[in-house]
Amino acid sequence: MTGEPTAAPGGGADELLPAADRLLLIEQWARRHGVDAARRLAKAEDLADAIAAAIVPENTVDTYAKSWRVWTRFCAEAALPEREGSRGALVAFVAWMLREGRQNGAGYAPASADTHLAAVVIGLRQRGCAVSGDDQAAARKALAGLEVKLLQAGQRRGRGQAVGADIDGLYAVARSCPDTLTGDRDKALVLTGFHYASRAQDPAGLQSGDVTLHPRGLVVAVLTGKTKHSVRNAKIGYATDPEICPVRTYSDYRERLVAEHGPRWTDPSTPAFVGIDRHGHITGGLVPDSVTRAVKRISARAGVPISWTGHSLRIGLASTGRQKGKDAIAIADQGGWARHSRSLLGYMQRDDGWDDNASAGLT
């Protein structure tokens, strides 16, 4: 047993019992069931804590750690205690982030500040610090108001919305990829990613055994690591035009990988998409950041008007599917969105806003 906070019974990672409350709980168990039973129950709590920590996605853990570092920098500069999440401290934290919170002295975009605020509240509670809902709400209200002030002052921070991939872009990518293993990997990464609406972390987490051939195409078992409902088997059929067929492209890439680097790459536990350095050496699997960089590099090489990001393939399936008359539920199921997802509707409406527009054709 440790002095760290522990997960509350029935609670998640952000619902933790401070160490003092944990000791009180163990004392209650001892009175009810005896000392030996209390010890066993305490060990069971330790196991539950360990499992809860193990199943939190790595990107979530990274976000919490990064946000806590931002909080500690703020507290050091403001001479405030780290383990005190009062209304004033949280509001001051929000203002500081927007004003100068980044390492280079610039202010964060409001969306990033919102993410850091949420993670810091969780971090404070994990460390046994009480943060009331009213105090957190006051900080969020301040953030919303300050964001309006930034907009009124002409400051629009952040990268803005990513552009969606489209069919013309897929042709450009396919034609610009060199006849090398790297080129085949790049082409397969983009063409398959477009058809299952990939996020940057999706292809990075795929093993070759997760991508299986079917008489009608490919089945991609996508695991995002958030909930059991995030596991989906996305089906990708053969394309009419072989030039941009994701099934043929992926099969050619894997065959070339085995031919050039040996039969060990037939093992289903190997990465579906490998990292390759400029000398043609395999460096292992991809990580989300390398997928994002690869998509940007591939699209720039293809000469698409606006470079794609790691989210462009995901947006592209939604918007192109809508253009082609695909059912919204079918699009949601293919990309792993909730069937009434606001983000999905937003992606689809990007093109609706041009084609189904009250001002179109008036002049």
Summary of the structure (lengths in Angstrom):
residues: 363
radius of gyration: 24.7
end to end distance: 74.3
largest distance: 84.3
contacts: 1048
relative contact order: 0.08
helix: 59%
strand: 8%
